[in-house]
Each structure stands twice: as structure tokens, then as C-alpha cells.
């Protein structure tokens, strides 16, 4: 079973506002509320694609109950630790006319040492029946910045592959421990490398350096609708065009879910990338997070432009 | 209907050496009346409910009295509760656990829970915890289901 870890889940609130600008007062034409956080999103998409997962992390307060209840109704296995405080709410404003998205995130509840210890004992217990761990998103206050390092190390001691999808300092620390897969965003990589990664050559160089830390698969975003994939079989670029795109919100996690599902089914590298990118594209074609189903993902594979870089 | 379609796939569990104070905190924060106790591999060893804890915090003779008016005063109850708070859950948990498999029917599970005066029970696969069933959820499900024709 795949286990997803979301240390700082969120209730995602997506508002569609036709012409959004700061300083105004707007009425949303559509509101979408869903349980979120990177790991939880991956669990939800894998469920939509027909794969069972377990989700774990920390939940708190009213929002935490909402998330647990939603996951329960989706029949996703859960093992969250309930803590004091309130799980955060992340607000996204989708401007349909200007085609821009604005986001607003909260820090999340404070996690104490005792709670971290309890989480770790749950983590070790669930690893006994885990085939792969997805570690995703930001860290709530109280969690040490190198926490992903520890989680990757514990999984590796048991020969369990890991997929790290994070940003900033927690990602940097986690990369040192060499997760099997890492998804990094271009802006972060630019800051990390200290060079602008607007050229494909620079990006390839940066991704290669991450690979040298022991990461088998590195996925880095390239321009708005593309990703560079460093894989054991070479470096590839995959992109889709912007036709029909409504919101990229959640697309990154659909890509992760698509790559994992296709990997589990034994598809080759190219097929995995195409399937993952098609899942990301399907997610982007509607306001609702996630994918409709497997067949609607498969129909979009022909829209992915695929190129071998080296 | 099979129970795996109704059960709560939650793996919240305690280990036998978890102190009762922590068990109480988890019961309250997770808003549940009972939690499975498992070994490091997730195998169910017991089940601890708030009823077991209350019983442990009351004096031994309470069972014979069968009347709550004999409950000792608040201060005494608190003192006992704090004292047993340091005990491991293995000391008060039910070791003879009523558990179900994912393939059991909702009706069978509901009847078994009612017969054993249970509100919650673990669902296991090869002895390993995979979820929990709640009596209230089951009652709701059975009420919503279409009536099966009664035997002539």
C-alpha cells in the first residue's frame, strides 16, 4: 500500500472570481471546498484512479474533522494524529478572465515534541505494510526543518522507496537524504543554485546535481505547462499546451499520482511520464481538484509533447 | 452489504504500554468511545473503551452495588483517575476482542455488536487492524438500505 504523509494539511478553498484585482470587493461565481495538502491530494487522485492508499499526518480542530470526514467518505485509510489548535485553510482565487491564480496560506497548528514522537511511532507501525511513502508539502510550526530527512531515513532502513514533493528548506534538507523521487519547483531550484534557470541547459545542470545526491527520479517544472524529468533512462521534457486550461491547482499532485500508479503497473519510463502529464492536464481542465477518472486521463495522453533531452 | 463498505478505515491505535492518560487524551481529541490496542506490526491485541477506563477508576466494590449513587465523591474519583493514568492500557483493555473481517455482512456485524453491548469494534485482515466499525453508522446504513423481503 502507498502511504501519503501530510504534516500540514489544509482545507483548500477555491474561489472563481472573473476579474480579480487587489483592493476590490468581489462575489465568487463558484466556490470549491476540499481537503488538501500535497499528500492528501495524492491520496485523493490515486483513489480516483482506483488505487488504495493510507493518509497520515496531523489534524486539528473543526477543519481537521472536516478533512477526516471527507477522507473517510472517500474510503481512504487514515492514521492522523489529532492535535490542539486548528488545521489551516488555504484560499485560492482563480481569475477566469485574466487567467491568473492568487493564493493565500496559513502557517498551521503548532506541533509539540510529544506529538512528533507519537507520529513517529505511528509512522514506523504503518511502514510494516507500506510499498512507497509520499512526503508532501510544508511543515507546520514546531516540526524541525530536517524532518523529511528523518522520515526518508526511516523508510530507507526498511527498503521502502520515497517520493518527496516539497519546497524551500524542508526540501533541501530532504534531498540530502536521497529520496527515490523528488519533485522540485523551478523557482526554488533557481534560488538553490543561485543562477536563473530560464534556460533549459541550466535547469538540466541543476536537476543533474540533485540526481547526484542519490535521487533516482527528479522532476522539475519548466515554464508553465512543462516538466523536465531526470530518470534512470535519461532526461526528458514533457509539455502540454494551454488549450482549455482552467486552473493548475492540484495538477502537481495529479502528476505525482499518475507517475506512481503507472510505475506500479510496470509501465516504461516514457509511458509513465505521458500518463503522469496527462493526469496533470486532466486536473487543469476544471476547477475541481483531482481527475475525473482513468479513462479521461488516458484520452489526453495524445496531447502531451514528449522529447528526449539527453 | 459487506462491512468494508461501511467501516471507518481509520488506523488510530494504541500500543499496550501507552499510559492511560494518553489514551484518555486520544479518546477525547479523536471523539471516539474506544480505540484498538495493537503490537508494532498492527496486530490487534486488545480494545480499550472509555467504559473500561471509568470502571478502572471506580473502586472495586462498585460492580456489586449496581447503583451510581454510590459513586465516590468527585475528588476521590479524580484522584483515582490520575493514579491509574500512569498505568499502561494493557492493564485495563479488553483482551478478548470482538473483531470482524472485511467480508462480514453489515447485518451480522450490527447484531454481534448489539449482543455484546459494544459501540465500536476493530475490523482486521489476518489479525492486522484495517478499520473500525461504529454501531451508529451501521444502524444508519441498515435503516437506509432497501428492506429485504421477509421469509414467507
Interface residues (C-beta under 8 A of the other chain):
Chain A: X54 X65 X68 X72 X75 X76 X77 X78 X79 X80 X82 X83 X84 X118 X121 X122 X124 X125 X126 X128 X129
Chain B: X5 X8 X9 X10 X11 X12 X13 X15 X22 X26 X29 X30 X31 X38 X40 X41 X42 X128 X130 X131
